[in-house]
Structures are given as structure tokens and as C-alpha cells.
Amino acid sequence: MGQRAIPSRLSRHSYHPREQTVKNKNLDYRVQRFLSETEWDEEQMRWNYHQLVADELGEPDGVLMFDESGFVKKGKDSAGVARQYCGTLGKVENCQVGVFAGYASRQGYAMVDKRLFLPELWFSDAYAPRRAKCRVPDELRLQTKPPLAAAMLQSLRQEGILRFRYIVADSVYGNSPDFLAAMDACVGATALVAISSETRCWLQRPVTQEQAYRYTGEERAKRHLRPTASAPQSVAALAATLPAWQWYRRKVSEGTKGPIEYDCARHRVTLCKDGLPERTVWLVIKRTRGPEPTSADAISHAPASIPFRTLVWLSGIRWAVAQCLEEGKTALGMAH
């Protein structure tokens, strides 16, 4: 992308040191008023910000990370607030929920985009006055969280400012056809997305066949498994059958008490969708060590030649977007 002049939109509002004498309560009020009432070119501001992130942190092998976070609210007038699952608390609570995109490289990490999730309740006739009060655009339609993340991924890819080679996301997005399609569209990028342990798959891609039938006088065909094909099994069941030699101990990161290590394994599998084989991917299993181990499962559409260490590294990099959220909610007051 060529160089582009960044217009100054704040030149008429120069800062004077004596303004520091304004009382805190008046300053807080002015900041609130600025955020809620001032209109600005959000697209231009995001473009400027992405240029700053690219200049400071950008690398060809950068990582885009997608996650969601809840913001507890006592009132009911904030846009999108409702009783819904709040990941921060691990339970249903009155809160707002946002979907966020982060960027990480060897130089650091930063938040780069966001979308507010509006629950279905907010699109009911009963909430029309509240939508008007919060200035929710009339053309806005209900979207679940994965399409919101997919839209951000598509936007960042088309914008072309932030260079990235990898994509990571949790199971909310790893089990979504919308997000997987957006991920596939990023040709040349390698993704590792978490999935549910109940996701079904085959170790060997089963053979299917077409069966002709008639419906309302029309000749049609339906694909189904051959009778000799084995039934798919859950990822959890597959992990339990892997022999000891397929597990490797890997250090994922450094903790306050020393290195954090997991037992890791990978296997090529074919995912099951509606009882039929779909995509063939790498299944990556990361298991904690100890008397009561727990597992985290993920899939990658990476080529068969990808080094195992790259997949293990990607399985641990998503901590950066969680760190972005934690720091944003504390140091910057993003929770408010």
C-alpha cells in the first residue's frame, strides 16, 4: 500500500498546560461528553491507528488474534447491555459483550479492532425506544459473534496495513462456518483455531457415494457414507486412544514459577459435518501435566509440512489478546 498523508483533525483544539488545573470531576465530564456526543471519522481514525501499530509492531509473520470479553454493567441504558453470559465472571450477568481483534509480533501486541455484540433481545419491538436512545443504526441486523469476527478479519485483510502470517481464535469461532470461510479467504495465512472436544472427526477420510432418488417428480442425488465406513469419533475419544509415542512435552511459555509445559500431540483428521466428511486438517491437542490433566483442542488448515513447533507456538500465543483486554480494562478504564 502506498504512502498516504494523514490529515490533522485536531489542529483547532491545541492543548495548553494550564488546562491541567481543571478539576477532575469537570475533566471527567468533558471526556464523557466528548466520547458520547462528538462525531468523528471513525474509519479514518482506525486507519491512522493501524498505521501506528504497523510502524511500531508490524512484521511479515505477525499474528491476528480474535476473542470476546464481557463488561459488567449495573444499568440498562448502555447499547447492547443485557443479562447474558459474561466470560470475565464465568456466569450469566448484566453486561455488554464485545468481539475484539488483536495483533502480536516479536515487537509486542496491541488491540486493533472491535465490534459490539447486540443480543437478539435488542432487536425486538419492545427495545425500539432503547435502540433510538442509544443511536443504534436502523439498518443494523442481528449477528452472532463469529460473523462479527469474520467481518473484522476481512476488513483487516482488505485494508492491507497490518502484515500477518498467522490467525488464532477460540472455539466460539473455530466451530463457525462463517469464520472458517473468512479464514480460508486469507490465502497464504496459517490459522489455528480452538474447537470443542465434542467435535467429531475421522482418522482416515471415509468413502462416500451418491444415491439417486425422486422428489416431487424430480430426479435428485444425495451423498452418504458407504455402509463399510466407520463412524466418526469425538476429538476427546480420539485423544484418549493416541499412543504414548505421539505425545511430546513442549514448553509453551515462561511463568512466574518457571516454564509452563504441556504434553502436545497432533494428527491429521477429517472433520465431520452433518454426518459427512468435510475438511481435512491438523488436530492439535495440548494437555496439562499432573494427576488430573485437562486438554485444549484446536485445528489448523496448515499444509502437512508445517513444523510441529509452529503449531505449539500458535497454541500459546492467544494469551496476548487476553493481555490486551486485561490491560485495557485496568490501565485505560476500557471496562467503563
GUDOKOL-756461 format. One record per residue (C-alpha): residue in three letters; chain; residue number from 1; z, x, y. Coordinates in nm, 3 decimals. Each point is the difference from the previous one (the first is absolute). Example, Ala and Ser with C-alpha at 12.3 -4.5 7.8 and 13.67 -1.06 7.14 Angstrom:
BEGIN
{roba 'ala'; 'A'; 1; {0.780; 1.230; -0.450}}
{roba 'ser'; 'A'; 2; {-0.066; 0.137; 0.344}}
END
This chain:
BEGIN
{roba 'met'; 'A'; 1; {0.000; 0.000; 0.000}}
{roba 'gly'; 'A'; 2; {-0.096; 0.141; 0.341}}
{roba 'gln'; 'A'; 3; {0.234; 0.070; 0.287}}
{roba 'arg'; 'A'; 4; {0.094; -0.297; 0.209}}
{roba 'ala'; 'A'; 5; {0.171; -0.012; 0.337}}
{roba 'ile'; 'A'; 6; {0.342; -0.166; -0.010}}
{roba 'pro'; 'A'; 7; {0.033; -0.219; 0.310}}
{roba 'ser'; 'A'; 8; {0.328; 0.002; 0.185}}
{roba 'arg'; 'A'; 9; {0.146; -0.351; 0.015}}
{roba 'leu'; 'A'; 10; {0.337; 0.092; 0.151}}
{roba 'ser'; 'A'; 11; {-0.102; 0.204; 0.304}}
{roba 'arg'; 'A'; 12; {0.121; -0.267; 0.244}}
{roba 'his'; 'A'; 13; {0.346; 0.000; -0.155}}
{roba 'ser'; 'A'; 14; {0.114; 0.359; 0.059}}
{roba 'tyr'; 'A'; 15; {0.353; 0.090; -0.102}}
{roba 'his'; 'A'; 16; {0.267; 0.113; 0.248}}
{roba 'pro'; 'A'; 17; {0.321; 0.179; -0.107}}
{roba 'arg'; 'A'; 18; {0.214; -0.217; 0.228}}
{roba 'glu'; 'A'; 19; {-0.082; -0.300; -0.218}}
{roba 'gln'; 'A'; 20; {0.250; 0.143; -0.250}}
{roba 'thr'; 'A'; 21; {0.274; -0.148; 0.215}}
{roba 'val'; 'A'; 22; {-0.099; -0.352; -0.102}}
{roba 'lys'; 'A'; 23; {0.280; -0.161; -0.195}}
{roba 'asn'; 'A'; 24; {-0.049; -0.006; -0.374}}
{roba 'lys'; 'A'; 25; {0.006; -0.377; -0.024}}
{roba 'asn'; 'A'; 26; {-0.272; -0.033; 0.263}}
{roba 'leu'; 'A'; 27; {-0.206; 0.267; -0.173}}
{roba 'asp'; 'A'; 28; {0.035; -0.177; -0.336}}
{roba 'tyr'; 'A'; 29; {-0.112; -0.324; 0.162}}
{roba 'arg'; 'A'; 30; {-0.303; 0.167; 0.156}}
{roba 'val'; 'A'; 31; {-0.100; 0.158; -0.331}}
{roba 'gln'; 'A'; 32; {0.034; -0.339; -0.172}}
{roba 'arg'; 'A'; 33; {-0.208; -0.165; 0.270}}
{roba 'phe'; 'A'; 34; {-0.263; 0.274; -0.020}}
{roba 'leu'; 'A'; 35; {-0.034; -0.037; -0.377}}
{roba 'ser'; 'A'; 36; {-0.007; -0.380; -0.002}}
{roba 'glu'; 'A'; 37; {-0.202; -0.083; 0.312}}
{roba 'thr'; 'A'; 38; {-0.227; 0.293; 0.084}}
{roba 'glu'; 'A'; 39; {-0.354; -0.017; -0.135}}
{roba 'trp'; 'A'; 40; {-0.172; 0.322; -0.104}}
{roba 'asp'; 'A'; 41; {-0.299; 0.112; -0.200}}
{roba 'glu'; 'A'; 42; {0.167; 0.040; -0.340}}
{roba 'glu'; 'A'; 43; {-0.315; 0.129; -0.168}}
{roba 'gln'; 'A'; 44; {-0.038; 0.272; 0.264}}
{roba 'met'; 'A'; 45; {0.366; 0.097; -0.026}}
{roba 'arg'; 'A'; 46; {-0.025; 0.025; -0.380}}
{roba 'trp'; 'A'; 47; {-0.314; 0.214; 0.038}}
{roba 'asn'; 'A'; 48; {0.184; 0.232; 0.240}}
{roba 'tyr'; 'A'; 49; {0.297; 0.023; -0.233}}
{roba 'his'; 'A'; 50; {-0.216; 0.075; -0.305}}
{roba 'gln'; 'A'; 51; {-0.161; 0.284; 0.196}}
{roba 'leu'; 'A'; 52; {0.347; 0.145; 0.069}}
{roba 'val'; 'A'; 53; {0.098; -0.028; -0.367}}
{roba 'ala'; 'A'; 54; {-0.329; 0.158; -0.108}}
{roba 'asp'; 'A'; 55; {0.047; 0.289; 0.244}}
{roba 'glu'; 'A'; 56; {0.358; 0.070; -0.108}}
{roba 'leu'; 'A'; 57; {0.002; -0.090; -0.371}}
{roba 'gly'; 'A'; 58; {-0.357; -0.056; -0.111}}
{roba 'glu'; 'A'; 59; {-0.130; 0.187; -0.306}}
{roba 'pro'; 'A'; 60; {-0.296; -0.065; -0.234}}
{roba 'asp'; 'A'; 61; {0.237; -0.067; -0.290}}
{roba 'gly'; 'A'; 62; {0.229; -0.236; 0.191}}
{roba 'val'; 'A'; 63; {0.165; -0.298; -0.170}}
{roba 'leu'; 'A'; 64; {-0.005; -0.365; 0.109}}
{roba 'met'; 'A'; 65; {0.311; -0.190; -0.115}}
{roba 'phe'; 'A'; 66; {0.058; -0.377; -0.005}}
{roba 'asp'; 'A'; 67; {0.333; -0.178; -0.022}}
{roba 'glu'; 'A'; 68; {0.186; -0.300; 0.136}}
{roba 'ser'; 'A'; 69; {0.338; -0.040; 0.163}}
{roba 'gly'; 'A'; 70; {0.229; -0.282; 0.107}}
{roba 'phe'; 'A'; 71; {0.185; -0.039; 0.330}}
{roba 'val'; 'A'; 72; {0.311; -0.219; -0.011}}
{roba 'lys'; 'A'; 73; {0.013; -0.262; 0.277}}
{roba 'lys'; 'A'; 74; {0.278; -0.241; 0.097}}
{roba 'gly'; 'A'; 75; {-0.221; -0.229; 0.209}}
{roba 'lys'; 'A'; 76; {-0.306; -0.206; -0.086}}
{roba 'asp'; 'A'; 77; {-0.229; 0.051; 0.299}}
{roba 'ser'; 'A'; 78; {-0.158; 0.337; -0.085}}
{roba 'ala'; 'A'; 79; {-0.354; -0.020; -0.138}}
{roba 'gly'; 'A'; 80; {-0.003; -0.022; -0.379}}
{roba 'val'; 'A'; 81; {0.376; -0.022; -0.042}}
{roba 'ala'; 'A'; 82; {0.111; -0.204; -0.302}}
{roba 'arg'; 'A'; 83; {0.222; 0.014; -0.307}}
{roba 'gln'; 'A'; 84; {-0.197; 0.233; -0.225}}
{roba 'tyr'; 'A'; 85; {0.051; 0.303; -0.221}}
{roba 'cys'; 'A'; 86; {0.120; 0.296; 0.206}}
{roba 'gly'; 'A'; 87; {-0.056; 0.331; -0.181}}
{roba 'thr'; 'A'; 88; {0.244; 0.175; 0.232}}
{roba 'leu'; 'A'; 89; {0.284; -0.216; -0.135}}
{roba 'gly'; 'A'; 90; {-0.146; -0.072; -0.344}}
{roba 'lys'; 'A'; 91; {0.049; -0.376; 0.035}}
{roba 'val'; 'A'; 92; {-0.128; -0.311; 0.179}}
{roba 'glu'; 'A'; 93; {0.112; 0.000; 0.363}}
{roba 'asn'; 'A'; 94; {-0.108; -0.125; 0.341}}
{roba 'cys'; 'A'; 95; {-0.239; 0.276; 0.110}}
{roba 'gln'; 'A'; 96; {-0.342; 0.113; 0.110}}
{roba 'val'; 'A'; 97; {-0.222; 0.198; -0.237}}
{roba 'gly'; 'A'; 98; {-0.264; 0.252; 0.099}}
{roba 'val'; 'A'; 99; {-0.263; 0.192; -0.196}}
{roba 'phe'; 'A'; 100; {-0.035; 0.361; 0.114}}
{roba 'ala'; 'A'; 101; {-0.239; 0.291; -0.038}}
{roba 'gly'; 'A'; 102; {0.125; 0.358; 0.021}}
{roba 'tyr'; 'A'; 103; {-0.176; 0.336; 0.006}}
{roba 'ala'; 'A'; 104; {0.131; 0.325; -0.150}}
{roba 'ser'; 'A'; 105; {-0.123; 0.358; -0.027}}
{roba 'arg'; 'A'; 106; {0.151; 0.344; -0.032}}
{roba 'gln'; 'A'; 107; {0.065; -0.019; 0.376}}
{roba 'gly'; 'A'; 108; {0.222; -0.310; -0.013}}
{roba 'tyr'; 'A'; 109; {-0.020; -0.378; -0.012}}
{roba 'ala'; 'A'; 110; {-0.040; -0.295; 0.238}}
{roba 'met'; 'A'; 111; {-0.046; -0.376; 0.005}}
{roba 'val'; 'A'; 112; {-0.359; -0.089; 0.091}}
{roba 'asp'; 'A'; 113; {-0.043; -0.379; -0.027}}
{roba 'lys'; 'A'; 114; {0.181; -0.326; -0.069}}
{roba 'arg'; 'A'; 115; {-0.054; -0.370; -0.067}}
{roba 'leu'; 'A'; 116; {0.252; -0.282; 0.036}}
{roba 'phe'; 'A'; 117; {0.025; -0.222; -0.310}}
{roba 'leu'; 'A'; 118; {0.015; -0.372; 0.084}}
{roba 'pro'; 'A'; 119; {0.149; -0.211; -0.282}}
{roba 'glu'; 'A'; 120; {-0.182; -0.315; -0.111}}
{roba 'leu'; 'A'; 121; {0.266; -0.212; 0.171}}
{roba 'trp'; 'A'; 122; {-0.121; 0.127; 0.336}}
{roba 'phe'; 'A'; 123; {-0.340; -0.165; -0.050}}
{roba 'ser'; 'A'; 124; {0.145; -0.351; -0.054}}
{roba 'asp'; 'A'; 125; {-0.027; -0.276; 0.260}}
{roba 'ala'; 'A'; 126; {0.377; 0.014; 0.051}}
{roba 'tyr'; 'A'; 127; {-0.033; 0.358; 0.128}}
{roba 'ala'; 'A'; 128; {-0.279; -0.073; 0.250}}
{roba 'pro'; 'A'; 129; {0.239; 0.008; 0.302}}
{roba 'arg'; 'A'; 130; {0.150; 0.327; -0.122}}
{roba 'arg'; 'A'; 131; {-0.345; 0.154; -0.050}}
{roba 'ala'; 'A'; 132; {-0.090; -0.099; 0.357}}
{roba 'lys'; 'A'; 133; {0.324; 0.144; 0.136}}
{roba 'cys'; 'A'; 134; {-0.061; 0.331; -0.180}}
{roba 'arg'; 'A'; 135; {-0.367; 0.001; 0.106}}
{roba 'val'; 'A'; 136; {-0.130; 0.015; -0.356}}
{roba 'pro'; 'A'; 137; {-0.383; -0.010; 0.026}}
{roba 'asp'; 'A'; 138; {-0.147; -0.336; -0.105}}
{roba 'glu'; 'A'; 139; {-0.262; 0.172; -0.218}}
{roba 'leu'; 'A'; 140; {0.261; 0.184; -0.207}}
{roba 'arg'; 'A'; 141; {0.014; -0.107; -0.365}}
{roba 'leu'; 'A'; 142; {0.250; 0.060; -0.279}}
{roba 'gln'; 'A'; 143; {-0.033; 0.343; -0.159}}
{roba 'thr'; 'A'; 144; {0.217; 0.155; -0.266}}
{roba 'lys'; 'A'; 145; {0.120; 0.359; 0.039}}
{roba 'pro'; 'A'; 146; {-0.271; 0.179; -0.207}}
{roba 'pro'; 'A'; 147; {-0.292; -0.131; 0.214}}
{roba 'leu'; 'A'; 148; {0.189; 0.116; 0.310}}
{roba 'ala'; 'A'; 149; {0.028; 0.350; -0.149}}
{roba 'ala'; 'A'; 150; {-0.366; -0.013; -0.109}}
{roba 'ala'; 'A'; 151; {-0.104; -0.089; 0.357}}
{roba 'met'; 'A'; 152; {0.189; 0.302; 0.136}}
{roba 'leu'; 'A'; 153; {-0.156; 0.229; -0.260}}
{roba 'gln'; 'A'; 154; {-0.349; -0.125; 0.088}}
{roba 'ser'; 'A'; 155; {0.068; 0.038; 0.372}}
{roba 'leu'; 'A'; 156; {0.132; 0.356; -0.031}}
{roba 'arg'; 'A'; 157; {-0.296; 0.098; -0.217}}
{roba 'gln'; 'A'; 158; {-0.257; -0.150; 0.239}}
{roba 'glu'; 'A'; 159; {0.170; 0.152; 0.304}}
{roba 'gly'; 'A'; 160; {-0.034; 0.345; -0.155}}
{roba 'ile'; 'A'; 161; {0.258; 0.178; 0.217}}
{roba 'leu'; 'A'; 162; {0.265; 0.072; -0.262}}
{roba 'arg'; 'A'; 163; {-0.136; 0.211; -0.284}}
{roba 'phe'; 'A'; 164; {0.144; -0.080; -0.342}}
{roba 'arg'; 'A'; 165; {-0.070; 0.077; -0.364}}
{roba 'tyr'; 'A'; 166; {0.276; -0.200; -0.167}}
{roba 'ile'; 'A'; 167; {0.137; -0.356; 0.008}}
{roba 'val'; 'A'; 168; {0.338; -0.115; -0.135}}
{roba 'ala'; 'A'; 169; {0.167; -0.342; -0.007}}
{roba 'asp'; 'A'; 170; {0.269; -0.189; -0.190}}
{roba 'ser'; 'A'; 171; {-0.045; -0.266; -0.269}}
{roba 'val'; 'A'; 172; {-0.046; -0.290; 0.245}}
{roba 'tyr'; 'A'; 173; {-0.336; 0.157; 0.084}}
{roba 'gly'; 'A'; 174; {-0.077; 0.171; -0.333}}
{roba 'asn'; 'A'; 175; {-0.020; -0.339; -0.171}}
{roba 'ser'; 'A'; 176; {-0.224; -0.153; 0.269}}
{roba 'pro'; 'A'; 177; {-0.380; -0.032; -0.049}}
{roba 'asp'; 'A'; 178; {-0.043; -0.005; 0.381}}
{roba 'phe'; 'A'; 179; {0.174; 0.333; 0.049}}
{roba 'leu'; 'A'; 180; {-0.164; 0.160; -0.304}}
{roba 'ala'; 'A'; 181; {-0.343; -0.102; 0.133}}
{roba 'ala'; 'A'; 182; {0.078; 0.156; 0.340}}
{roba 'met'; 'A'; 183; {0.124; 0.310; -0.181}}
{roba 'asp'; 'A'; 184; {-0.324; 0.024; -0.204}}
{roba 'ala'; 'A'; 185; {-0.204; -0.024; 0.322}}
{roba 'cys'; 'A'; 186; {0.154; 0.328; 0.122}}
{roba 'val'; 'A'; 187; {-0.250; 0.216; -0.188}}
{roba 'gly'; 'A'; 188; {0.130; 0.352; -0.056}}
{roba 'ala'; 'A'; 189; {0.368; -0.094; 0.042}}
{roba 'thr'; 'A'; 190; {0.245; 0.012; -0.290}}
{roba 'ala'; 'A'; 191; {0.256; -0.280; -0.024}}
{roba 'leu'; 'A'; 192; {0.326; -0.033; -0.190}}
{roba 'val'; 'A'; 193; {0.150; -0.349; 0.020}}
{roba 'ala'; 'A'; 194; {0.312; -0.127; -0.173}}
{roba 'ile'; 'A'; 195; {-0.022; -0.287; -0.249}}
{roba 'ser'; 'A'; 196; {0.239; -0.227; -0.184}}
{roba 'ser'; 'A'; 197; {0.130; 0.121; -0.337}}
{roba 'glu'; 'A'; 198; {-0.127; -0.331; -0.142}}
{roba 'thr'; 'A'; 199; {-0.361; 0.083; 0.087}}
{roba 'arg'; 'A'; 200; {-0.205; -0.025; -0.320}}
{roba 'cys'; 'A'; 201; {-0.250; 0.259; -0.119}}
{roba 'trp'; 'A'; 202; {-0.179; 0.159; -0.298}}
{roba 'leu'; 'A'; 203; {0.002; 0.364; -0.105}}
{roba 'gln'; 'A'; 204; {-0.360; -0.038; -0.112}}
{roba 'arg'; 'A'; 205; {-0.243; -0.231; 0.181}}
{roba 'pro'; 'A'; 206; {-0.056; -0.299; -0.232}}
{roba 'val'; 'A'; 207; {-0.347; -0.126; -0.088}}
{roba 'thr'; 'A'; 208; {-0.105; -0.337; 0.144}}
{roba 'gln'; 'A'; 209; {-0.287; -0.234; -0.078}}
{roba 'glu'; 'A'; 210; {-0.177; -0.294; 0.159}}
{roba 'gln'; 'A'; 211; {0.028; -0.346; -0.151}}
{roba 'ala'; 'A'; 212; {-0.248; -0.269; 0.103}}
{roba 'tyr'; 'A'; 213; {0.108; -0.359; 0.060}}
{roba 'arg'; 'A'; 214; {-0.123; -0.313; 0.177}}
{roba 'tyr'; 'A'; 215; {0.174; -0.168; 0.293}}
{roba 'thr'; 'A'; 216; {-0.132; -0.320; 0.162}}
{roba 'gly'; 'A'; 217; {-0.335; 0.067; -0.160}}
{roba 'glu'; 'A'; 218; {-0.024; 0.360; 0.126}}
{roba 'glu'; 'A'; 219; {-0.014; 0.310; -0.217}}
{roba 'arg'; 'A'; 220; {0.279; 0.243; 0.090}}
{roba 'ala'; 'A'; 221; {0.161; 0.316; -0.138}}
{roba 'lys'; 'A'; 222; {0.359; 0.112; -0.014}}
{roba 'arg'; 'A'; 223; {0.128; 0.351; -0.067}}
{roba 'his'; 'A'; 224; {0.289; 0.044; -0.241}}
{roba 'leu'; 'A'; 225; {0.161; 0.262; -0.220}}
{roba 'arg'; 'A'; 226; {-0.138; 0.063; -0.345}}
{roba 'pro'; 'A'; 227; {0.232; -0.135; -0.273}}
{roba 'thr'; 'A'; 228; {0.076; 0.354; -0.116}}
{roba 'ala'; 'A'; 229; {0.122; 0.110; 0.344}}
{roba 'ser'; 'A'; 230; {0.369; 0.080; 0.039}}
{roba 'ala'; 'A'; 231; {0.221; -0.191; 0.240}}
{roba 'pro'; 'A'; 232; {0.090; 0.165; 0.330}}
{roba 'gln'; 'A'; 233; {0.352; 0.134; 0.042}}
{roba 'ser'; 'A'; 234; {0.226; 0.034; 0.301}}
{roba 'val'; 'A'; 235; {0.034; 0.331; 0.179}}
{roba 'ala'; 'A'; 236; {0.369; 0.003; -0.094}}
{roba 'ala'; 'A'; 237; {-0.085; -0.042; -0.371}}
{roba 'leu'; 'A'; 238; {-0.263; 0.273; 0.021}}
{roba 'ala'; 'A'; 239; {0.245; 0.244; 0.163}}
{roba 'ala'; 'A'; 240; {0.247; -0.056; -0.284}}
{roba 'thr'; 'A'; 241; {-0.261; 0.108; -0.258}}
{roba 'leu'; 'A'; 242; {-0.110; 0.324; 0.168}}
{roba 'pro'; 'A'; 243; {0.098; 0.306; -0.206}}
{roba 'ala'; 'A'; 244; {0.234; 0.263; 0.144}}
{roba 'trp'; 'A'; 245; {-0.279; 0.255; 0.044}}
{roba 'gln'; 'A'; 246; {-0.171; -0.220; 0.259}}
{roba 'trp'; 'A'; 247; {0.300; 0.013; 0.235}}
{roba 'tyr'; 'A'; 248; {0.041; 0.282; 0.248}}
{roba 'arg'; 'A'; 249; {0.296; 0.081; 0.222}}
{roba 'arg'; 'A'; 250; {-0.113; 0.022; 0.361}}
{roba 'lys'; 'A'; 251; {0.179; 0.068; 0.328}}
{roba 'val'; 'A'; 252; {-0.104; -0.267; 0.247}}
{roba 'ser'; 'A'; 253; {0.204; 0.104; 0.304}}
{roba 'glu'; 'A'; 254; {0.307; 0.185; 0.120}}
{roba 'gly'; 'A'; 255; {0.318; -0.207; 0.036}}
{roba 'thr'; 'A'; 256; {0.330; 0.073; 0.175}}
{roba 'lys'; 'A'; 257; {0.150; 0.097; -0.337}}
{roba 'gly'; 'A'; 258; {-0.297; 0.198; -0.127}}
{roba 'pro'; 'A'; 259; {-0.347; -0.074; -0.138}}
{roba 'ile'; 'A'; 260; {-0.082; -0.358; -0.101}}
{roba 'glu'; 'A'; 261; {-0.168; 0.005; -0.340}}
{roba 'tyr'; 'A'; 262; {-0.167; -0.267; -0.212}}
{roba 'asp'; 'A'; 263; {-0.162; -0.022; -0.340}}
{roba 'cys'; 'A'; 264; {-0.364; -0.083; 0.068}}
{roba 'ala'; 'A'; 265; {-0.289; -0.109; -0.220}}
{roba 'arg'; 'A'; 266; {-0.354; -0.119; 0.052}}
{roba 'his'; 'A'; 267; {-0.255; -0.175; -0.217}}
{roba 'arg'; 'A'; 268; {-0.346; -0.150; 0.045}}
{roba 'val'; 'A'; 269; {0.022; -0.378; -0.041}}
{roba 'thr'; 'A'; 270; {-0.216; -0.306; 0.058}}
{roba 'leu'; 'A'; 271; {0.169; -0.274; 0.199}}
{roba 'cys'; 'A'; 272; {-0.002; -0.361; -0.118}}
{roba 'lys'; 'A'; 273; {-0.103; -0.280; 0.235}}
{roba 'asp'; 'A'; 274; {-0.014; -0.361; -0.120}}
{roba 'gly'; 'A'; 275; {0.008; 0.123; -0.359}}
{roba 'leu'; 'A'; 276; {-0.304; 0.227; 0.043}}
{roba 'pro'; 'A'; 277; {-0.039; 0.375; 0.068}}
{roba 'glu'; 'A'; 278; {-0.043; 0.096; 0.364}}
{roba 'arg'; 'A'; 279; {0.022; 0.347; 0.154}}
{roba 'thr'; 'A'; 280; {0.085; 0.321; -0.186}}
{roba 'val'; 'A'; 281; {0.259; 0.206; 0.188}}
{roba 'trp'; 'A'; 282; {0.266; 0.264; -0.029}}
{roba 'leu'; 'A'; 283; {0.340; -0.147; -0.081}}
{roba 'val'; 'A'; 284; {0.274; 0.222; 0.144}}
{roba 'ile'; 'A'; 285; {0.358; -0.054; -0.119}}
{roba 'lys'; 'A'; 286; {0.295; 0.163; 0.174}}
{roba 'arg'; 'A'; 287; {0.335; -0.030; -0.183}}
{roba 'thr'; 'A'; 288; {0.343; 0.099; 0.129}}
{roba 'arg'; 'A'; 289; {0.210; 0.236; -0.205}}
{roba 'gly'; 'A'; 290; {0.340; -0.097; -0.139}}
{roba 'pro'; 'A'; 291; {0.164; -0.231; -0.253}}
{roba 'glu'; 'A'; 292; {-0.154; -0.317; 0.150}}
{roba 'pro'; 'A'; 293; {-0.347; 0.098; 0.126}}
{roba 'thr'; 'A'; 294; {-0.212; -0.228; 0.217}}
{roba 'ser'; 'A'; 295; {-0.376; 0.020; 0.043}}
{roba 'ala'; 'A'; 296; {-0.249; -0.040; 0.283}}
{roba 'asp'; 'A'; 297; {-0.362; -0.071; -0.090}}
{roba 'ala'; 'A'; 298; {-0.318; 0.055; 0.200}}
{roba 'ile'; 'A'; 299; {-0.376; 0.004; -0.048}}
{roba 'ser'; 'A'; 300; {-0.269; 0.222; 0.146}}
{roba 'his'; 'A'; 301; {-0.378; -0.033; 0.004}}
{roba 'ala'; 'A'; 302; {-0.025; 0.381; 0.024}}
{roba 'pro'; 'A'; 303; {-0.255; 0.176; -0.219}}
{roba 'ala'; 'A'; 304; {0.107; 0.123; -0.343}}
{roba 'ser'; 'A'; 305; {0.001; 0.359; 0.130}}
{roba 'ile'; 'A'; 306; {0.275; -0.049; 0.260}}
{roba 'pro'; 'A'; 307; {0.294; 0.241; -0.052}}
{roba 'phe'; 'A'; 308; {0.317; -0.164; -0.126}}
{roba 'arg'; 'A'; 309; {0.200; 0.175; 0.274}}
{roba 'thr'; 'A'; 310; {-0.200; -0.188; 0.266}}
{roba 'leu'; 'A'; 311; {0.092; -0.337; -0.150}}
{roba 'val'; 'A'; 312; {0.366; 0.103; -0.026}}
{roba 'trp'; 'A'; 313; {-0.003; 0.115; 0.363}}
{roba 'leu'; 'A'; 314; {-0.153; -0.330; 0.112}}
{roba 'ser'; 'A'; 315; {0.266; -0.193; -0.192}}
{roba 'gly'; 'A'; 316; {0.266; 0.153; 0.225}}
{roba 'ile'; 'A'; 317; {-0.176; 0.006; 0.338}}
{roba 'arg'; 'A'; 318; {0.062; -0.366; 0.085}}
{roba 'trp'; 'A'; 319; {0.353; 0.092; 0.113}}
{roba 'ala'; 'A'; 320; {-0.161; 0.100; 0.330}}
{roba 'val'; 'A'; 321; {-0.088; -0.356; 0.102}}
{roba 'ala'; 'A'; 322; {0.352; -0.111; -0.093}}
{roba 'gln'; 'A'; 323; {0.129; 0.282; 0.219}}
{roba 'cys'; 'A'; 324; {-0.223; -0.121; 0.285}}
{roba 'leu'; 'A'; 325; {0.155; -0.346; -0.028}}
{roba 'glu'; 'A'; 326; {0.355; 0.131; -0.021}}
{roba 'glu'; 'A'; 327; {-0.041; 0.228; 0.301}}
{roba 'gly'; 'A'; 328; {-0.181; -0.270; 0.195}}
{roba 'lys'; 'A'; 329; {0.276; -0.253; -0.058}}
{roba 'thr'; 'A'; 330; {0.275; 0.242; 0.103}}
{roba 'ala'; 'A'; 331; {-0.126; 0.248; 0.259}}
{roba 'leu'; 'A'; 332; {-0.256; -0.231; 0.162}}
{roba 'gly'; 'A'; 333; {0.171; -0.336; -0.044}}
{roba 'met'; 'A'; 334; {-0.303; -0.144; -0.180}}
{roba 'ala'; 'A'; 335; {0.227; -0.250; -0.179}}
{roba 'his'; 'A'; 336; {0.057; -0.174; 0.334}}
END
